[in-house]
């Protein structure tokens, strides 16, 4: 009988019967070696064929064939096995088979005939592969599919199906388990065979890489940044519930207008976003996937009524320009004011166009620039404001460096339906080179070409940074009206 040495956290893969078993984590966690050794033992002791999948596999060299060879010859020291260029075969006849899901989507259904399937690098799985594989597995009584993955973006299909719904339990316990799933977090510290060479590399990465990149590579965290991202993942994380930190509770006391922003969906399966800001606190973030553009607009205006906002904004570029009458009708006869936001407005047409962007004392002779001379358009202006707020909050939380409260942001996690998806959107908005030297944010169309999902919640968050112009007479009248209808303390205009 071969002696199996396996990471202690992976023991549950052998002792627990689940149809879906998932191991996620970063570099040097031993996931692949552990899977290879355990499934090789299954072939030896159960005469079980193993169906091995990847999303992309152009040749056997892309498969886990090498892992099985090393399991047989090196780690388990098995005899009598047949090893060829494209399979291994146990003395009892058990075989391995390797397939690429992307090139052979129908081949996934072949997994029905196998007791054990192994989907390696599962973080690359397409939604189509998930949709085909899971029903196939579930049809087999006693069959199991093992998934090994180094998580990428939280918006990826694999993350949305196997990580995001169970994130709280995974962060708290290191694993999640129900009647169908066993999901385990496995990292370098859990691997007793983590080598000295790997440790040297890990320490160097920790000392030299941005924290978010280190956490992705070594700790199995989401990689929610792209090249040129204007908001770093660590900035976003620092802003989560900053207003609940006892050190900053009084600082973040909400004041000013309660503003809602809605990013309508334009085409196809694009979702719609909705955000509410009160002062520097983001009180609510929601997303709606179903319905036509007018249904989603009704959803947003209904939420605004329910949350008793003072201002309602929506994106008036694209198809959103046709929502003006619908929004007007929704708020007619109420105290809610509305504003059609247009991120495309540029030059003298953009908000604050003639105001000086760089505030504060200047050195003698130092040139100053207006907003129109600094930013390509409204979208760039307000995304920069959002990025500055996240960075200022990061400095506050991490180093205690204070900024003006109106230049910070705190995310109320209790009011955000899917904070992982929001993080992915916010941290995947890149800048774009501008021939005129202006600050420019990449458009949704250009992001789509890079296969970056449409940032509808992030765009709503960007728009809600808008501030209404102060109008003294209206302000005094609305302050009286609001005091009669609400206990919320506020000044209706920033």
Secondary structure per residue as TSV (DSSP state, phi and psi in degrees):
chain	resnum	aa	ss	phi	psi
A	1	X	-	360.0	123.3
A	2	X	-	-65.2	151.1
A	3	X	-	-95.8	118.9
A	4	X	-	-99.1	123.6
A	5	X	-	-110.1	115.9
A	6	X	-	-133.5	147.4
A	7	X	-	-50.2	131.5
A	8	X	G	-56.3	-36.6
A	9	X	G	-64.5	-25.5
A	10	X	G	-84.5	-4.0
A	11	X	H	-57.5	-33.3
A	12	X	H	-64.6	-21.9
A	13	X	H	-65.6	-28.5
A	14	X	H	-91.5	-29.5
A	15	X	H	-100.9	-9.2
A	16	X	-	-118.3	134.4
A	17	X	-	-97.1	110.2
A	18	X	-	-138.1	147.4
A	19	X	S	-75.8	-27.7
A	20	X	E	-122.8	118.9
A	21	X	E	-124.3	126.8
A	22	X	E	-128.9	132.9
A	23	X	E	-121.3	122.3
A	24	X	E	-121.8	148.6
A	25	X	-	166.1	-176.4
A	26	X	-	-99.3	-160.9
A	27	X	T	-65.1	147.3
A	28	X	T	63.4	29.4
A	29	X	S	-89.5	-16.8
A	30	X	-	80.4	19.8
A	31	X	H	-62.9	-52.5
A	32	X	H	-65.0	-44.6
A	33	X	H	-62.9	-42.5
A	34	X	H	-61.7	-45.0
A	35	X	H	-60.3	-46.8
A	36	X	H	-59.7	-45.3
A	37	X	H	-66.7	-43.5
A	38	X	H	-67.0	-39.8
A	39	X	H	-75.6	-30.3
A	40	X	H	-61.7	-41.1
A	41	X	H	-64.9	-36.9
A	42	X	H	-61.2	-39.6
A	43	X	H	-63.9	-41.2
A	44	X	H	-70.0	-41.4
A	45	X	H	-99.7	-23.8
A	46	X	H	-114.7	-1.0
A	47	X	-	54.4	42.7
A	48	X	-	-98.6	125.6
A	49	X	-	-72.4	148.8
A	50	X	E	-119.6	124.5
A	51	X	E	-99.2	114.5
A	52	X	E	-108.3	123.5
A	53	X	E	-121.9	149.0
A	54	X	E	-136.9	157.6
A	55	X	S	-67.4	-42.0
A	56	X	-	-123.5	121.6
A	57	X	-	-149.0	105.5
A	58	X	S	-87.4	-24.9
A	59	X	S	-153.1	171.3
A	60	X	G	-61.4	-28.0
A	61	X	G	-64.1	-20.3
A	62	X	G	-83.9	-7.5
A	63	X	T	-91.4	-173.9
A	64	X	T	-93.3	18.1
A	65	X	H	-55.1	-42.7
A	66	X	H	-62.6	-35.5
A	67	X	H	-62.8	-43.8
A	68	X	H	-64.1	-40.7
A	69	X	H	-60.0	-45.1
A	70	X	H	-67.6	-34.2
A	71	X	I	-62.1	-44.1
A	72	X	I	-69.3	-50.0
A	73	X	I	-86.6	-30.2
A	74	X	I	-110.6	-52.7
A	75	X	I	-87.6	-38.7
A	76	X	S	-102.0	-14.9
A	77	X	-	51.6	56.3
A	78	X	-	-90.9	149.2
A	79	X	-	-117.4	154.7
A	80	X	S	83.6	6.7
A	81	X	-	-85.1	150.2
A	82	X	E	-105.0	123.5
A	83	X	E	-119.4	121.4
A	84	X	-	-118.4	-173.0
A	85	X	S	-71.0	-19.4
A	86	X	S	-131.6	9.5
A	87	X	-	-167.3	163.2
A	88	X	E	-120.2	147.5
A	89	X	E	-135.0	127.5
A	90	X	-	-75.4	159.7
A	91	X	T	-56.4	-27.9
A	92	X	T	-84.0	0.0
A	93	X	-	101.4	-8.9
A	94	X	-	-63.0	137.8
A	95	X	B	-124.7	159.6
A	96	X	E	-105.0	150.0
A	97	X	E	-137.6	137.7
A	98	X	E	-120.2	133.5
A	99	X	E	-142.8	150.4
A	100	X	E	-102.7	122.5
A	101	X	T	-69.8	-38.1
A	102	X	T	-64.8	-40.4
A	103	X	T	-84.2	-23.3
A	104	X	-	-129.8	65.7
A	105	X	G	-58.9	-33.8
A	106	X	G	-74.0	-18.5
A	107	X	G	-67.4	-20.5
A	108	X	G	-58.0	-35.0
A	109	X	G	-65.8	-16.6
A	110	X	G	-68.0	-17.9
A	111	X	G	-62.1	-16.4
A	112	X	G	-59.7	-28.1
A	113	X	G	-88.8	7.0
A	114	X	-	-117.1	141.3
A	115	X	S	-74.2	-36.1
A	116	X	E	-125.6	129.6
A	117	X	E	-120.6	145.1
A	118	X	E	-127.5	115.2
A	119	X	E	-104.6	103.4
A	120	X	T	-89.5	152.1
A	121	X	T	50.4	48.7
A	122	X	G	-67.4	-15.6
A	123	X	G	-62.6	-16.9
A	124	X	G	-89.5	0.4
A	125	X	-	-60.1	137.8
A	126	X	-	-83.1	162.4
A	127	X	H	-62.3	-34.8
A	128	X	H	-62.7	-40.3
A	129	X	H	-66.6	-41.1
A	130	X	H	-61.9	-45.3
A	131	X	H	-64.6	-29.9
A	132	X	H	-85.8	-36.5
A	133	X	H	-75.2	-44.8
A	134	X	H	-60.8	-47.2
A	135	X	H	-61.9	-32.6
A	136	X	H	-63.1	-44.8
A	137	X	H	-63.6	-45.7
A	138	X	H	-67.6	-17.5
A	139	X	H	-75.8	-19.8
A	140	X	S	-93.4	118.1
A	141	X	T	-67.6	122.2
A	142	X	T	82.6	-2.9
A	143	X	-	-78.2	151.8
A	144	X	E	-133.3	143.7
A	145	X	E	-119.0	126.0
A	146	X	E	-101.8	130.5
A	147	X	E	-115.9	127.4
A	148	X	E	-114.3	131.8
A	149	X	E	-152.7	143.6
A	150	X	-	-104.0	103.1
A	151	X	-	-52.0	141.4
A	152	X	-	-106.5	-123.3
A	153	X	-	-72.3	145.9
A	154	X	T	-67.5	-14.1
A	155	X	T	-88.8	-7.7
A	156	X	S	-63.2	150.4
A	157	X	H	-54.4	-42.3
A	158	X	H	-61.8	-46.1
A	159	X	H	-62.3	-43.2
A	160	X	H	-65.6	-32.3
A	161	X	H	-86.2	-39.4
A	162	X	H	-114.4	-8.4
A	163	X	T	-122.1	-57.4
A	164	X	G	-54.3	-44.3
A	165	X	G	-64.1	-19.3
A	166	X	G	-118.3	18.7
A	167	X	H	-59.3	-42.8
A	168	X	H	-62.5	-44.2
A	169	X	H	-68.0	-39.1
A	170	X	H	-64.7	-41.0
A	171	X	H	-68.0	-36.6
A	172	X	H	-79.3	-45.5
A	173	X	H	-108.9	-17.1
A	174	X	S	83.8	0.0
A	175	X	E	-159.6	163.4
A	176	X	E	-137.6	142.7
A	177	X	E	-147.2	134.4
A	178	X	-	-143.8	-165.7
A	179	X	S	-64.8	-26.0
A	180	X	S	-104.0	-36.2
A	181	X	E	-112.1	148.9
A	182	X	E	-131.9	114.5
A	183	X	E	-122.7	125.2
A	184	X	E	-125.2	135.9
A	185	X	E	-91.8	126.2
A	186	X	-	-133.3	121.0
A	187	X	-	-132.7	-178.7
A	188	X	G	-54.6	-38.2
A	189	X	G	-69.8	-17.2
A	190	X	G	-88.8	-6.4
A	191	X	-	-100.1	107.7
A	192	X	T	-66.5	-12.8
A	193	X	T	-103.3	15.6
A	194	X	-	-59.6	115.9
A	195	X	-	-80.4	164.5
A	196	X	H	-64.3	-36.9
A	197	X	H	-64.8	-42.7
A	198	X	H	-65.3	-36.2
A	199	X	H	-67.0	-38.3
A	200	X	H	-61.3	-42.0
A	201	X	H	-67.2	-41.1
A	202	X	H	-61.2	-46.5
A	203	X	H	-62.1	-41.7
A	204	X	H	-62.3	-45.7
A	205	X	H	-60.4	-40.4
A	206	X	H	-64.8	-35.9
A	207	X	H	-80.8	-20.9
A	208	X	H	-121.1	-22.6
A	209	X	S	-90.2	155.1
A	210	X	-	-56.7	145.4
A	211	X	H	-58.0	-39.6
A	212	X	H	-63.6	-38.6
A	213	X	H	-70.4	-40.9
A	214	X	H	-59.8	-46.2
A	215	X	H	-61.0	-35.6
A	216	X	H	-69.1	-47.4
A	217	X	H	-68.0	-44.4
A	218	X	H	-107.4	-24.4
A	219	X	H	-109.8	2.6
A	220	X	-	70.0	23.4
A	221	X	-	-81.6	166.9
A	222	X	-	-66.5	144.1
A	223	X	-	-100.0	85.3
A	224	X	-	-99.8	12.9
A	225	X	-	-108.8	149.9
A	226	X	-	-121.0	166.5
A	227	X	T	-59.2	128.5
A	228	X	T	86.4	8.7
A	229	X	B	-57.6	137.7
A	230	X	S	-88.7	-14.7
A	231	X	S	-127.5	118.5
A	232	X	-	-79.9	151.0
A	233	X	H	-61.0	-36.6
A	234	X	H	-68.3	-29.0
A	235	X	H	-66.3	-46.0
A	236	X	H	-58.7	-47.6
A	237	X	H	-61.4	-36.9
A	238	X	H	-66.5	-25.9
A	239	X	H	-84.8	-9.3
A	240	X	B	-68.8	116.0
A	241	X	T	57.1	31.3
A	242	X	G	-59.7	-32.0
A	243	X	G	-71.8	-13.0
A	244	X	G	-93.8	-9.3
A	245	X	S	-66.1	124.8
A	246	X	T	-53.9	-25.7
A	247	X	T	-70.4	-24.5
A	248	X	T	-123.9	7.8
A	249	X	T	-56.8	-47.3
A	250	X	T	-69.1	-34.0
A	251	X	T	-62.7	-40.4
A	252	X	T	-91.9	14.8
A	253	X	-	-56.4	121.0
A	254	X	-	-66.1	142.6
A	255	X	-	-154.0	162.5
A	256	X	S	91.1	-174.0
A	257	X	-	-67.4	147.5
A	258	X	E	-92.6	114.0
A	259	X	E	-116.5	132.2
A	260	X	E	-111.6	145.1
A	261	X	E	-134.0	141.0
A	262	X	E	-129.1	125.6
A	263	X	E	-103.4	105.4
A	264	X	-	-68.8	153.2
A	265	X	-	-82.2	143.3
A	266	X	-	-96.6	-56.6
A	267	X	S	-139.6	162.9
A	268	X	T	56.1	-133.2
A	269	X	T	-94.2	15.6
A	270	X	-	-61.5	133.7
A	271	X	-	-89.7	171.3
A	272	X	E	-113.0	146.2
A	273	X	E	-112.7	158.6
A	274	X	E	-151.2	132.7
A	275	X	E	-139.9	144.2
A	276	X	E	-122.8	131.1
A	277	X	E	-118.4	137.0
A	278	X	E	-128.4	109.1
A	279	X	T	65.3	-126.4
A	280	X	T	-98.9	7.6
A	281	X	E	-103.3	127.1
A	282	X	E	-87.2	106.5
A	283	X	E	-84.9	-27.3
A	284	X	E	-150.9	133.5
A	285	X	E	-138.0	123.3
A	286	X	E	-135.3	162.5
A	287	X	E	-139.7	139.7
A	288	X	E	-124.5	122.7
A	289	X	-	-93.1	-26.1
A	290	X	S	-108.5	159.9
A	291	X	S	100.3	158.2
A	292	X	-	-78.1	172.5
A	293	X	H	-60.5	-36.0
A	294	X	H	-72.7	-34.3
A	295	X	H	-64.9	-40.4
A	296	X	H	-69.9	-33.8
A	297	X	H	-65.2	-43.0
A	298	X	H	-58.7	-41.8
A	299	X	H	-57.8	-45.2
A	300	X	H	-69.1	-42.4
A	301	X	H	-69.6	-34.7
A	302	X	H	-63.6	-42.1
A	303	X	H	-62.5	-38.8
A	304	X	H	-65.3	-41.2
A	305	X	H	-61.3	-47.1
A	306	X	H	-62.8	-35.3
A	307	X	T	-92.2	2.1
A	308	X	T	54.1	53.9
A	309	X	-	-77.6	164.7
A	310	X	S	-97.1	-33.7
A	311	X	E	-132.9	144.5
A	312	X	E	-125.3	125.2
A	313	X	E	-116.0	151.5
A	314	X	E	-145.4	158.9
A	315	X	E	-76.3	114.1
A	316	X	-	-92.5	3.6
A	317	X	S	-80.8	155.9
A	318	X	G	65.8	-140.1
A	319	X	G	-68.4	-17.4
A	320	X	G	-64.2	-19.4
A	321	X	G	-65.1	-22.6
A	322	X	G	-83.7	3.0
A	323	X	G	-94.3	1.1
A	324	X	H	-59.1	-47.0
A	325	X	H	-65.4	-39.8
A	326	X	H	-63.3	-42.7
A	327	X	H	-66.7	-44.3
A	328	X	H	-58.5	-45.0
A	329	X	H	-64.2	-36.9
A	330	X	H	-64.4	-31.5
A	331	X	H	-111.6	5.6
A	332	X	T	-61.1	132.9
A	333	X	T	80.7	3.7
A	334	X	S	-110.7	174.0
A	335	X	S	-84.5	-4.8
A	336	X	-	-75.1	128.7
A	337	X	E	-99.6	154.5
A	338	X	E	-131.7	158.0
A	339	X	E	-148.4	127.6
A	340	X	E	-86.2	111.6
A	341	X	E	-84.6	134.8
A	342	X	-	-126.7	103.9
A	343	X	T	-67.0	-19.2
A	344	X	T	-80.9	-13.7
A	345	X	-	-59.4	131.0
A	346	X	B	-136.4	174.3
A	347	X	G	58.0	-137.2
A	348	X	G	-70.5	-11.1
A	349	X	G	-85.4	-14.1
A	350	X	S	-79.2	161.7
A	351	X	T	-59.6	144.6
A	352	X	T	58.8	24.3
A	353	X	T	-51.0	-44.5
A	354	X	T	-94.1	-5.2
A	355	X	S	-72.2	151.3
A	356	X	B	-76.5	127.2
A	357	X	S	-77.4	-48.3
A	358	X	S	-83.0	101.5
A	359	X	-	-88.0	167.1
A	360	X	S	100.0	175.8
A	361	X	-	-66.7	140.6
A	362	X	-	-115.9	152.2
A	363	X	-	-70.2	151.5
A	364	X	T	-55.2	128.1
A	365	X	T	83.5	-3.4
A	366	X	-	-71.3	133.9
A	367	X	-	-79.1	139.9
A	368	X	-	-116.6	156.0
A	369	X	-	-128.5	147.0
A	370	X	B	-81.1	170.7
A	371	X	H	-59.1	-42.5
A	372	X	H	-64.9	-28.3
A	373	X	H	-86.3	-5.0
A	374	X	H	-109.1	-40.2
A	375	X	B	-113.8	146.0
A	376	X	S	-65.9	-41.4
A	377	X	B	-162.8	-177.4
A	378	X	H	-60.7	-40.8
A	379	X	H	-57.2	-44.8
A	380	X	H	-67.3	-39.6
A	381	X	H	-62.6	-48.6
A	382	X	H	-78.6	-29.1
A	383	X	H	-68.5	-35.6
A	384	X	H	-64.8	-41.4
A	385	X	H	-59.7	-43.0
A	386	X	H	-62.6	-45.3
A	387	X	H	-61.7	-42.9
A	388	X	H	-60.5	-40.9
A	389	X	H	-62.5	-45.4
A	390	X	H	-62.3	-42.8
A	391	X	H	-66.0	-42.1
A	392	X	H	-63.0	-37.5
A	393	X	H	-68.9	-39.2
A	394	X	H	-57.9	-46.1
A	395	X	H	-62.8	-37.7
A	396	X	H	-64.7	-51.2
A	397	X	H	-69.2	-40.8
A	398	X	H	-85.6	-40.2
A	399	X	H	-117.6	-7.0
A	400	X	-	78.2	14.4
A	401	X	-	-83.1	117.2
A	402	X	-	-85.0	145.8
A	403	X	-	-128.7	173.6
A	404	X	-	-58.4	134.1
A	405	X	G	-57.9	-30.8
A	406	X	G	-73.9	-2.1
A	407	X	G	-116.3	22.2
A	408	X	-	-128.1	177.7
A	409	X	-	-151.7	142.7
A	410	X	E	-133.3	134.8
A	411	X	E	-100.3	116.3
A	412	X	-	-78.1	101.5
A	413	X	G	-61.1	-28.9
A	414	X	G	-68.9	-22.5
A	415	X	G	-100.5	4.2
A	416	X	B	-108.2	117.8
A	417	X	S	-64.6	-41.7
A	418	X	-	-141.2	87.0
A	419	X	H	-70.6	-27.3
A	420	X	H	-66.7	-42.2
A	421	X	H	-67.3	-37.8
A	422	X	H	-63.2	-42.5
A	423	X	H	-59.4	-43.5
A	424	X	H	-61.6	-43.5
A	425	X	H	-67.1	-49.1
A	426	X	H	-63.0	-39.0
A	427	X	T	-89.0	6.3
A	428	X	T	-120.6	27.4
A	429	X	-	-102.2	109.8
A	430	X	B	-95.1	159.8
A	431	X	B	-82.4	171.5
A	432	X	-	-139.3	139.0
A	433	X	-	-64.3	139.2
A	434	X	-	-123.7	127.2
A	435	X	T	-60.8	-27.8
A	436	X	T	-89.9	4.3
A	437	X	S	79.7	11.2
A	438	X	-	-83.6	156.4
A	439	X	B	-73.8	125.1
A	440	X	-	-136.0	137.2
A	441	X	B	-102.5	140.2
A	442	X	-	-61.9	136.8
A	443	X	-	-74.1	163.2
A	444	X	H	-59.6	-37.3
A	445	X	H	-63.7	-43.4
A	446	X	H	-69.8	-35.8
A	447	X	H	-63.3	-39.3
A	448	X	H	-61.9	-35.4
A	449	X	H	-64.2	-27.3
A	450	X	T	-92.5	9.7
A	451	X	T	62.3	33.8
A	452	X	-	-96.8	124.0
A	453	X	-	-60.6	150.8
A	454	X	-	-60.1	123.4
A	455	X	-	-86.7	67.7
A	456	X	H	-70.6	-40.5
A	457	X	H	-68.7	-40.6
A	458	X	H	-64.2	-39.5
A	459	X	H	-65.1	-37.5
A	460	X	H	-63.8	-39.5
A	461	X	H	-64.9	-39.3
A	462	X	H	-63.6	-46.1
A	463	X	H	-64.8	-32.5
A	464	X	T	-72.9	-4.8
A	465	X	T	-73.9	-12.9
A	466	X	-	-58.9	143.8
A	467	X	-	-122.9	130.4
A	468	X	-	-69.4	147.8
A	469	X	-	-71.7	142.3
A	470	X	-	-75.5	132.3
A	471	X	-	-131.3	104.9
A	472	X	H	-58.4	-45.9
A	473	X	H	-63.5	-46.5
A	474	X	H	-63.6	-38.0
A	475	X	H	-61.0	-46.5
A	476	X	H	-64.7	-38.0
A	477	X	H	-65.9	-42.9
A	478	X	H	-73.7	-26.9
A	479	X	H	-63.5	-40.5
A	480	X	H	-66.7	-44.4
A	481	X	H	-62.1	-43.1
A	482	X	H	-67.2	-38.6
A	483	X	H	-64.7	-24.3
A	484	X	H	-80.6	-19.5
A	485	X	H	-115.2	-3.9
A	486	X	-	-155.1	152.3
A	487	X	-	-93.3	-0.8
A	488	X	-	-70.6	129.3
A	489	X	-	-86.9	124.1
A	490	X	-	-165.4	163.1
A	491	X	-	-108.7	122.2
A	492	X	S	-66.5	-7.8
A	493	X	-	-134.4	135.6
A	494	X	-	-67.5	360.0
